[in-house]
Structures are given as C-alpha cells and as structure tokens.
Amino acid sequence: MRKFFIAAAFAVLLGLGSASAQVVVRIGPPPHPPREVIPVRPGPNYVWAPGFYRYEGNRYVWVPGRYIVPPRPRMHWVPGHWAHRHGGYVWVEGHWR
C-alpha cells in the first residue's frame, strides 16, 4: 500500500512539473495551417495525424502530418493545438483517446 502512495505522489509531482514547463508564446496567433495532401494509408491500422505549427525561437515552423498506429484498437487521435492562455499561446500536445 505504501508503494502505491509513493507512486501516486510521484505521478502527481511529475504532472505538475510538466504542466508548469509550458512556454507561453507572445507572438500569435499561429498562422492557418496549409492544405495538406494526405498520402495513401500505408496499412489498415494507420491513422492520419495532421500537421501543426511548432514555435522555434522567433517564428512558427510547419511540421507536416504523418501516419501513426494507435496503441490499442478503437482509439482515435486528438490533434495537438495552440490554446490562448496567459496573454499568449501555449501548445497542447496531441494524444490518444
């Protein structure tokens, strides 16, 4: 039982550390995404993850989309996005749901 509480406390602290590590970008909003040409799916289990803008130094740089495989059946990809917070923009990572 004690190991469980130690593991839970570690997970909470790890989550707090990553949440506070978000960088607020004061230049924005990010540009509208370009129209992507989605290539043929390489296999039946692949899911398209759309491209996104990454902030590098003093500008936004486009990262093209790609195919990825879900970790478990029936999961879907929630794309990352820029959210308006704290007087600027923060990147919210894409994730499986």
N, CA, C and O atoms as a printed pandas DataFrame, in Angstrom:
     atom_number atom_name residue_name chain_id  residue_number  x_coord  y_coord  z_coord
0              1         N          MET        A               1    0.834   -1.196    0.000
1              2        CA          MET        A               1    0.000    0.000    0.000
2              3         C          MET        A               1    0.872    1.250    0.000
3              4         O          MET        A               1    0.565    2.236   -0.670
4              5         N          ARG        A               2    1.955    1.196    0.754
5              6        CA          ARG        A               2    2.837    2.358    0.843
6              7         C          ARG        A               2    3.463    2.666   -0.519
7              8         O          ARG        A               2    3.618    3.828   -0.895
8              9         N          LYS        A               3    3.824    1.594   -1.260
9             10        CA          LYS        A               3    4.400    1.784   -2.594
10            11         C          LYS        A               3    3.415    2.488   -3.522
11            12         O          LYS        A               3    3.802    3.311   -4.352
12            13         N          PHE        A               4    2.134    2.151   -3.365
13            14        CA          PHE        A               4    1.107    2.783   -4.180
14            15         C          PHE        A               4    1.074    4.298   -3.934
15            16         O          PHE        A               4    1.031    5.080   -4.884
16            17         N          PHE        A               5    1.095    4.706   -2.674
17            18        CA          PHE        A               5    1.050    6.136   -2.348
18            19         C          PHE        A               5    2.303    6.866   -2.821
19            20         O          PHE        A               5    2.226    8.012   -3.265
20            21         N          ILE        A               6    3.441    6.215   -2.728
21            22        CA          ILE        A               6    4.679    6.827   -3.219
22            23         C          ILE        A               6    4.605    6.998   -4.733
23            24         O          ILE        A               6    4.975    8.047   -5.260
24            25         N          ALA        A               7    4.124    5.963   -5.437
25            26        CA          ALA        A               7    3.993    6.045   -6.893
26            27         C          ALA        A               7    2.985    7.122   -7.288
27            28         O          ALA        A               7    3.216    7.868   -8.239
28            29         N          ALA        A               8    1.867    7.209   -6.562
29            30        CA          ALA        A               8    0.848    8.221   -6.872
30            31         C          ALA        A               8    1.399    9.624   -6.643
31            32         O          ALA        A               8    1.166   10.519   -7.456
32            33         N          ALA        A               9    2.128    9.828   -5.544
33            34        CA          ALA        A               9    2.711   11.147   -5.267
34            35         C          ALA        A               9    3.725   11.521   -6.349
35            36         O          ALA        A               9    3.778   12.672   -6.782
36            37         N          PHE        A              10    4.517   10.564   -6.776
37            38        CA          PHE        A              10    5.495   10.817   -7.840
38            39         C          PHE        A              10    4.789   11.212   -9.131
39            40         O          PHE        A              10    5.219   12.141   -9.814
40            41         N          ALA        A              11    3.705   10.509   -9.471
41            42        CA          ALA        A              11    2.956   10.825  -10.692
42            43         C          ALA        A              11    2.376   12.234  -10.633
43            44         O          ALA        A              11    2.411   12.960  -11.626
44            45         N          VAL        A              12    1.847   12.621   -9.486
45            46        CA          VAL        A              12    1.290   13.972   -9.330
46            47         C          VAL        A              12    2.382   15.021   -9.488
47            48         O          VAL        A              12    2.195   16.012  -10.194
48            49         N          LEU        A              13    3.510   14.812   -8.840
49            50        CA          LEU        A              13    4.610   15.771   -8.941
50            51         C          LEU        A              13    5.149   15.859  -10.363
51            52         O          LEU        A              13    5.492   16.943  -10.835
52            53         N          LEU        A              14    5.225   14.726  -11.040
53            54        CA          LEU        A              14    5.675   14.716  -12.428
54            55         C          LEU        A              14    4.700   15.498  -13.301
55            56         O          LEU        A              14    5.115   16.266  -14.169
56            57         N          GLY        A              15    3.404   15.301  -13.070
57            58        CA          GLY        A              15    2.392   16.040  -13.830
58            59         C          GLY        A              15    2.463   17.533  -13.567
59            60         O          GLY        A              15    2.313   18.328  -14.494
60            61         N          LEU        A              16    2.686   17.926  -12.327
61            62        CA          LEU        A              16    2.799   19.349  -12.007
62            63         C          LEU        A              16    4.027   19.958  -12.655
63            64         O          LEU        A              16    3.983   21.093  -13.130
64            65         N          GLY        A              17    5.113   19.220  -12.676
65            66        CA          GLY        A              17    6.341   19.720  -13.287
66            67         C          GLY        A              17    6.186   19.940  -14.773
67            68         O          GLY        A              17    6.675   20.937  -15.303
68            69         N          SER        A              18    5.506   19.018  -15.467
69            70        CA          SER        A              18    5.329   19.180  -16.905
70            71         C          SER        A              18    4.321   20.273  -17.215
71            72         O          SER        A              18    4.453   20.959  -18.228
72            73         N          ALA        A              19    3.312   20.449  -16.359
73            74        CA          ALA        A              19    2.319   21.494  -16.609
74            75         C          ALA        A              19    2.942   22.878  -16.472
75            76         O          ALA        A              19    2.596   23.789  -17.224
76            77         N          SER        A              20    3.854   23.043  -15.524
77            78        CA          SER        A              20    4.458   24.352  -15.326
78            79         C          SER        A              20    5.555   24.637  -16.346
79            80         O          SER        A              20    6.053   25.760  -16.423
80            81         N          ALA        A              21    5.937   23.621  -17.135
81            82        CA          ALA        A              21    7.015   23.789  -18.110
82            83         C          ALA        A              21    6.511   24.352  -19.429
83            84         O          ALA        A              21    7.309   24.546  -20.345
84            85         N          GLN        A              22    5.209   24.622  -19.560
85            86        CA          GLN        A              22    4.687   25.162  -20.805
86            87         C          GLN        A              22    5.242   26.553  -21.052
87            88         O          GLN        A              22    5.323   27.382  -20.146
88            89         N          VAL        A              23    5.619   26.788  -22.291
89            90        CA          VAL        A              23    6.143   28.086  -22.684
90            91         C          VAL        A              23    5.008   28.885  -23.312
91            92         O          VAL        A              23    4.306   28.387  -24.191
92            93         N          VAL        A              24    4.832   30.097  -22.872
93            94        CA          VAL        A              24    3.814   30.980  -23.439
94            95         C          VAL        A              24    4.463   31.772  -24.551
95            96         O          VAL        A              24    5.432   32.498  -24.329
96            97         N          VAL        A              25    3.917   31.625  -25.766
97            98        CA          VAL        A              25    4.424   32.335  -26.933
98            99         C          VAL        A              25    3.621   33.615  -27.083
99           100         O          VAL        A              25    2.396   33.570  -27.202
100          101         N          ARG        A              26    4.286   34.736  -27.079
101          102        CA          ARG        A              26    3.599   36.031  -27.156
102          103         C          ARG        A              26    3.368   36.485  -28.596
103          104         O          ARG        A              26    2.681   37.481  -28.824
104          105         N          ILE        A              27    3.928   35.776  -29.560
105          106        CA          ILE        A              27    3.709   36.097  -30.976
106          107         C          ILE        A              27    2.589   35.198  -31.474
107          108         O          ILE        A              27    2.676   33.976  -31.357
108          109         N          GLY        A              28    1.570   35.776  -32.014
109          110        CA          GLY        A              28    0.489   34.910  -32.483
110          111         C          GLY        A              28   -0.720   35.711  -32.891
111          112         O          GLY        A              28   -0.699   36.942  -32.878
112          113         N          PRO        A              29   -1.738   35.036  -33.240
113          114        CA          PRO        A              29   -1.892   33.587  -33.193
114          115         C          PRO        A              29   -1.077   32.904  -34.286
115          116         O          PRO        A              29   -0.599   33.560  -35.212
116          117         N          PRO        A              30   -0.920   31.569  -34.175
117          118        CA          PRO        A              30   -0.210   30.846  -35.228
118          119         C          PRO        A              30   -0.958   30.990  -36.548
119          120         O          PRO        A              30   -2.174   31.179  -36.546
120          121         N          PRO        A              31   -0.254   30.905  -37.671
121          122        CA          PRO        A              31   -0.922   31.007  -38.981
122          123         C          PRO        A              31   -1.916   29.874  -39.189
123          124         O          PRO        A              31   -1.856   28.850  -38.509
124          125         N          HIS        A              32   -2.832   30.068  -40.136
125          126        CA          HIS        A              32   -3.743   28.983  -40.502
126          127         C          HIS        A              32   -2.931   27.871  -41.151
127          128         O          HIS        A              32   -2.003   28.150  -41.910
128          129         N          PRO        A              33   -3.264   26.615  -40.864
129          130        CA          PRO        A              33   -2.494   25.519  -41.452
130          131         C          PRO        A              33   -2.668   25.476  -42.969
131          132         O          PRO        A              33   -3.747   25.770  -43.483
132          133         N          PRO        A              34   -1.604   25.110  -43.680
133          134        CA          PRO        A              34   -1.738   24.971  -45.132
134          135         C          PRO        A              34   -2.568   23.734  -45.461
135          136         O          PRO        A              34   -2.771   22.869  -44.609
136          137         N          ARG        A              35   -3.034   23.661  -46.677
137          138        CA          ARG        A              35   -3.792   22.486  -47.113
138          139         C          ARG        A              35   -2.808   21.330  -47.290
139          140         O          ARG        A              35   -1.852   21.429  -48.059
140          141         N          GLU        A              36   -3.048   20.247  -46.577
141          142        CA          GLU        A              36   -2.168   19.086  -46.663
142          143         C          GLU        A              36   -2.727   18.074  -47.657
143          144         O          GLU        A              36   -3.933   17.834  -47.706
144          145         N          VAL        A              37   -1.841   17.492  -48.438
145          146        CA          VAL        A              37   -2.212   16.374  -49.299
146          147         C          VAL        A              37   -1.926   15.108  -48.500
147          148         O          VAL        A              37   -0.777   14.808  -48.175
148          149         N          ILE        A              38   -2.978   14.381  -48.194
149          150        CA          ILE        A              38   -2.825   13.179  -47.372
150          151         C          ILE        A              38   -2.503   12.002  -48.295
151          152         O          ILE        A              38   -3.302   11.654  -49.164
152          153         N          PRO        A              39   -1.322   11.388  -48.102
153          154        CA          PRO        A              39   -0.953   10.267  -48.965
154          155         C          PRO        A              39   -1.781    9.021  -48.661
155          156         O          PRO        A              39   -2.525    8.977  -47.681
156          157         N          VAL        A              40   -1.640    8.019  -49.511
157          158        CA          VAL        A              40   -2.355    6.753  -49.324
158          159         C          VAL        A              40   -1.907    6.116  -48.016
159          160         O          VAL        A              40   -0.720    6.098  -47.689
160          161         N          ARG        A              41   -2.871    5.597  -47.282
161          162        CA          ARG        A              41   -2.579    4.972  -45.989
162          163         C          ARG        A              41   -1.686    3.745  -46.198
163          164         O          ARG        A              41   -1.972    2.915  -47.060
164          165         N          PRO        A              42   -0.591    3.623  -45.406
165          166        CA          PRO        A              42    0.331    2.506  -45.596
166          167         C          PRO        A              42   -0.201    1.155  -45.119
167          168         O          PRO        A              42    0.374    0.117  -45.447
168          169         N          GLY        A              43   -1.283    1.155  -44.356
169          170        CA          GLY        A              43   -1.858   -0.098  -43.874
170          171         C          GLY        A              43   -3.190    0.155  -43.217
171          172         O          GLY        A              43   -3.533    1.308  -42.958
172          173         N          PRO        A              44   -3.967   -0.900  -42.933
173          174        CA          PRO        A              44   -5.322   -0.713  -42.394
174          175         C          PRO        A              44   -5.367   -0.137  -40.986
175          176         O          PRO        A              44   -6.385    0.443  -40.609
176          177         N          ASN        A              45   -4.311   -0.270  -40.197
177          178        CA          ASN        A              45   -4.339    0.201  -38.810
178          179         C          ASN        A              45   -3.831    1.623  -38.632
179          180         O          ASN        A              45   -3.853    2.139  -37.515
180          181         N          TYR        A              46   -3.381    2.266  -39.681
181          182        CA          TYR        A              46   -2.779    3.596  -39.564
182          183         C          TYR        A              46   -3.840    4.693  -39.502
183          184         O          TYR        A              46   -4.901    4.594  -40.117
184          185         N          VAL        A              47   -3.521    5.742  -38.740
185          186        CA          VAL        A              47   -4.395    6.902  -38.567
186          187         C          VAL        A              47   -3.593    8.144  -38.947
187          188         O          VAL        A              47   -2.415    8.256  -38.606
188          189         N          TRP        A              48   -4.232    9.075  -39.655
189          190        CA          TRP        A              48   -3.564   10.309  -40.054
190          191         C          TRP        A              48   -3.516   11.295  -38.885
191          192         O          TRP        A              48   -4.550   11.628  -38.304
192          193         N          ALA        A              49   -2.319   11.757  -38.547
193          194        CA          ALA        A              49   -2.126   12.819  -37.552
194          195         C          ALA        A              49   -1.781   14.075  -38.336
195          196         O          ALA        A              49   -0.706   14.141  -38.931
196          197         N          PRO        A              50   -2.659   15.073  -38.355
197          198        CA          PRO        A              50   -2.418   16.259  -39.175
198          199         C          PRO        A              50   -1.189   17.051  -38.721
199          200         O          PRO        A              50   -0.746   16.951  -37.577
200          201         N          GLY        A              51   -0.663   17.831  -39.644
201          202        CA          GLY        A              51    0.483   18.672  -39.340
202          203         C          GLY        A              51    0.117   19.787  -38.374
203          204         O          GLY        A              51   -1.055   20.002  -38.064
204          205         N          PHE        A              52    1.147   20.493  -37.902
205          206        CA          PHE        A              52    0.936   21.561  -36.931
206          207         C          PHE        A              52    2.093   22.545  -37.007
207          208         O          PHE        A              52    3.147   22.248  -37.570
208          209         N          TYR        A              53    1.878   23.710  -36.435
209          210        CA          TYR        A              53    2.945   24.705  -36.337
210          211         C          TYR        A              53    3.676   24.538  -35.016
211          212         O          TYR        A              53    3.052   24.478  -33.957
212          213         N          ARG        A              54    4.997   24.464  -35.082
213          214        CA          ARG        A              54    5.867   24.426  -33.900
214          215         C          ARG        A              54    6.525   25.803  -33.804
215          216         O          ARG        A              54    6.860   26.406  -34.823
216          217         N          TYR        A              55    6.705   26.285  -32.607
217          218        CA          TYR        A              55    7.353   27.580  -32.414
218          219         C          TYR        A              55    8.837   27.362  -32.199
219          220         O          TYR        A              55    9.238   26.621  -31.302
220          221         N          GLU        A              56    9.652   28.005  -33.023
221          222        CA          GLU        A              56   11.116   27.888  -32.931
222          223         C          GLU        A              56   11.725   29.275  -32.832
223          224         O          GLU        A              56   11.759   30.021  -33.810
224          225         N          GLY        A              57   12.201   29.612  -31.655
225          226        CA          GLY        A              57   12.920   30.868  -31.468
226          227         C          GLY        A              57   12.060   32.098  -31.590
227          228         O          GLY        A              57   11.641   32.667  -30.582
228          229         N          ASN        A              58   11.790   32.522  -32.815
229          230        CA          ASN        A              58   11.008   33.745  -33.021
230          231         C          ASN        A              58    9.977   33.613  -34.132
231          232         O          ASN        A              58    9.471   34.616  -34.635
232          233         N          ARG        A              59    9.660   32.355  -34.525
233          234        CA          ARG        A              59    8.687   32.158  -35.603
234          235         C          ARG        A              59    8.055   30.777  -35.510
235          236         O          ARG        A              59    8.567   29.882  -34.837
236          237         N          TYR        A              60    6.936   30.627  -36.199
237          238        CA          TYR        A              60    6.262   29.340  -36.297
238          239         C          TYR        A              60    6.785   28.589  -37.523
239          240         O          TYR        A              60    6.961   29.172  -38.593
240          241         N          VAL        A              61    7.029   27.288  -37.352
241          242        CA          VAL        A              61    7.529   26.443  -38.429
242          243         C          VAL        A              61    6.546   25.288  -38.614
243          244         O          VAL        A              61    6.143   24.650  -37.641
244          245         N          TRP        A              62    6.159   25.018  -39.869
245          246        CA          TRP        A              62    5.196   23.961  -40.154
246          247         C          TRP        A              62    5.846   22.582  -40.057
247          248         O          TRP        A              62    6.918   22.350  -40.617
248          249         N          VAL        A              63    5.184   21.669  -39.337
249          250        CA          VAL        A              63    5.596   20.273  -39.234
250          251         C          VAL        A              63    4.532   19.465  -39.972
251          252         O          VAL        A              63    3.375   19.459  -39.554
252          253         N          PRO        A              64    4.894   18.782  -41.059
253          254        CA          PRO        A              64    3.887   18.058  -41.843
254          255         C          PRO        A              64    3.238   16.913  -41.069
255          256         O          PRO        A              64    3.818   16.375  -40.126
256          257         N          GLY        A              65    2.023   16.553  -41.485
257          258        CA          GLY        A              65    1.312   15.442  -40.872
258          259         C          GLY        A              65    1.978   14.117  -41.214
259          260         O          GLY        A              65    2.870   14.041  -42.058
260          261         N          ARG        A              66    1.510   13.070  -40.524
261          262        CA          ARG        A              66    2.085   11.741  -40.744
262          263         C          ARG        A              66    1.086   10.677  -40.309
263          264         O          ARG        A              66    0.128   10.961  -39.590
264          265         N          TYR        A              67    1.324    9.450  -40.755
265          266        CA          TYR        A              67    0.511    8.327  -40.307
266          267         C          TYR        A              67    1.115    7.737  -39.042
267          268         O          TYR        A              67    2.335    7.621  -38.925
268          269         N          ILE        A              68    0.249    7.362  -38.087
269          270        CA          ILE        A              68    0.678    6.723  -36.849
270          271         C          ILE        A              68   -0.257    5.549  -36.557
271          272         O          ILE        A              68   -1.374    5.483  -37.070
272          273         N          VAL        A              69    0.220    4.633  -35.732
273          274        CA          VAL        A              69   -0.566    3.449  -35.373
274          275         C          VAL        A              69   -1.066    3.612  -33.943
275          276         O          VAL        A              69   -0.273    3.905  -33.048
276          277         N          PRO        A              70   -2.365    3.429  -33.708
277          278        CA          PRO        A              70   -2.898    3.545  -32.343
278          279         C          PRO        A              70   -2.279    2.501  -31.418
279          280         O          PRO        A              70   -1.962    1.396  -31.858
280          281         N          PRO        A              71   -2.104    2.842  -30.138
281          282        CA          PRO        A              71   -1.546    1.871  -29.195
282          283         C          PRO        A              71   -2.510    0.723  -28.885
283          284         O          PRO        A              71   -2.083   -0.373  -28.523
284          285         N          ARG        A              72   -3.820    0.984  -29.030
285          286        CA          ARG        A              72   -4.839   -0.044  -28.801
286          287         C          ARG        A              72   -5.953    0.132  -29.834
287          288         O          ARG        A              72   -6.149    1.234  -30.346
288          289         N          PRO        A              73   -6.680   -0.933  -30.143
289          290        CA          PRO        A              73   -7.793   -0.819  -31.092
290          291         C          PRO        A              73   -8.853    0.187  -30.619
291          292         O          PRO        A              73   -9.028    0.404  -29.420
292          293         N          ARG        A              74   -9.540    0.781  -31.564
293          294        CA          ARG        A              74  -10.652    1.715  -31.356
294          295         C          ARG        A              74  -10.261    3.030  -30.689
295          296         O          ARG        A              74  -11.141    3.771  -30.249
296          297         N          MET        A              75   -8.981    3.339  -30.602
297          298        CA          MET        A              75   -8.566    4.647  -30.077
298          299         C          MET        A              75   -8.494    5.620  -31.251
299          300         O          MET        A              75   -8.214    5.223  -32.382
300          301         N          HIS        A              76   -8.748    6.888  -30.972
301          302        CA          HIS        A              76   -8.617    7.887  -32.037
302          303         C          HIS        A              76   -7.667    8.994  -31.586
303          304         O          HIS        A              76   -7.499    9.255  -30.395
304          305         N          TRP        A              77   -7.059    9.628  -32.571
305          306        CA          TRP        A              77   -6.057   10.665  -32.341
306          307         C          TRP        A              77   -6.729   12.012  -32.163
307          308         O          TRP        A              77   -7.528   12.425  -33.003
308          309         N          VAL        A              78   -6.412   12.697  -31.077
309          310        CA          VAL        A              78   -6.878   14.063  -30.845
310          311         C          VAL        A              78   -5.688   14.967  -31.187
311          312         O          VAL        A              78   -4.688   14.967  -30.469
312          313         N          PRO        A              79   -5.789   15.732  -32.274
313          314        CA          PRO        A              79   -4.643   16.537  -32.706
314          315         C          PRO        A              79   -4.239   17.591  -31.681
315          316         O          PRO        A              79   -5.074   18.107  -30.938
316          317         N          GLY        A              80   -2.949   17.899  -31.655
317          318        CA          GLY        A              80   -2.460   18.988  -30.825
318          319         C          GLY        A              80   -2.974   20.320  -31.355
319          320         O          GLY        A              80   -3.378   20.422  -32.513
320          321         N          HIS        A              81   -2.956   21.326  -30.509
321          322        CA          HIS        A              81   -3.438   22.643  -30.944
322          323         C          HIS        A              81   -2.836   23.738  -30.066
323          324         O          HIS        A              81   -2.353   23.488  -28.961
324          325         N          TRP        A              82   -2.882   24.935  -30.589
325          326        CA          TRP        A              82   -2.445   26.112  -29.834
326          327         C          TRP        A              82   -3.648   26.671  -29.093
327          328         O          TRP        A              82   -4.703   26.889  -29.688
328          329         N          ALA        A              83   -3.491   26.902  -27.796
329          330        CA          ALA        A              83   -4.567   27.452  -26.965
330          331         C          ALA        A              83   -4.157   28.844  -26.474
331          332         O          ALA        A              83   -2.999   29.070  -26.124
332          333         N          HIS        A              84   -5.105   29.759  -26.452
333          334        CA          HIS        A              84   -4.849   31.116  -25.983
334          335         C          HIS        A              84   -4.927   31.120  -24.463
335          336         O          HIS        A              84   -5.998   30.914  -23.891
336          337         N          ARG        A              85   -3.779   31.356  -23.801
337          338        CA          ARG        A              85   -3.720   31.362  -22.329
338          339         C          ARG        A              85   -2.640   32.325  -21.856
339          340         O          ARG        A              85   -1.631   32.522  -22.533
340          341         N          HIS        A              86   -2.855   32.910  -20.710
341          342        CA          HIS        A              86   -1.846   33.739  -20.038
342          343         C          HIS        A              86   -1.318   34.863  -20.930
343          344         O          HIS        A              86   -0.132   35.188  -20.887
344          345         N          GLY        A              87   -2.193   35.448  -21.730
345          346        CA          GLY        A              87   -1.778   36.563  -22.578
346          347         C          GLY        A              87   -0.951   36.151  -23.783
347          348         O          GLY        A              87   -0.305   36.996  -24.403
348          349         N          GLY        A              88   -0.957   34.879  -24.123
349          350        CA          GLY        A              88   -0.206   34.374  -25.271
350          351         C          GLY        A              88   -0.791   33.057  -25.730
351          352         O          GLY        A              88   -1.983   32.805  -25.548
352          353         N          TYR        A              89    0.040   32.213  -26.324
353          354        CA          TYR        A              89   -0.398   30.928  -26.845
354          355         C          TYR        A              89    0.496   29.824  -26.294
355          356         O          TYR        A              89    1.714   29.984  -26.216
356          357         N          VAL        A              90   -0.118   28.696  -25.909
357          358        CA          VAL        A              90    0.628   27.530  -25.436
358          359         C          VAL        A              90    0.245   26.338  -26.298
359          360         O          VAL        A              90   -0.891   26.237  -26.761
360          361         N          TRP        A              91    1.194   25.438  -26.511
361          362        CA          TRP        A              91    0.961   24.244  -27.304
362          363         C          TRP        A              91    0.386   23.145  -26.419
363          364         O          TRP        A              91    0.952   22.819  -25.376
364          365         N          VAL        A              92   -0.744   22.577  -26.840
365          366        CA          VAL        A              92   -1.379   21.447  -26.162
366          367         C          VAL        A              92   -1.091   20.226  -27.027
367          368         O          VAL        A              92   -1.563   20.141  -28.161
368          369         N          GLU        A              93   -0.319   19.281  -26.494
369          370        CA          GLU        A              93    0.107   18.105  -27.254
370          371         C          GLU        A              93   -1.093   17.266  -27.723
371          372         O          GLU        A              93   -2.121   17.182  -27.051
372          373         N          GLY        A              94   -0.922   16.652  -28.898
373          374        CA          GLY        A              94   -1.899   15.678  -29.370
374          375         C          GLY        A              94   -1.813   14.422  -28.511
375          376         O          GLY        A              94   -0.779   14.146  -27.903
376          377         N          HIS        A              95   -2.905   13.665  -28.465
377          378        CA          HIS        A              95   -2.927   12.463  -27.628
378          379         C          HIS        A              95   -3.967   11.473  -28.126
379          380         O          HIS        A              95   -4.837   11.816  -28.928
380          381         N          TRP        A              96   -3.869   10.264  -27.650
381          382        CA          TRP        A              96   -4.839    9.217  -27.991
382          383         C          TRP        A              96   -5.984    9.250  -26.984
383          384         O          TRP        A              96   -5.784    9.477  -25.791
384          385         N          ARG        A              97   -7.187    9.017  -27.497
385          386        CA          ARG        A              97   -8.367    8.936  -26.617
386          387         C          ARG        A              97   -9.122    7.675  -26.977
387          388         O          ARG        A              97  -10.156    7.381  -26.376
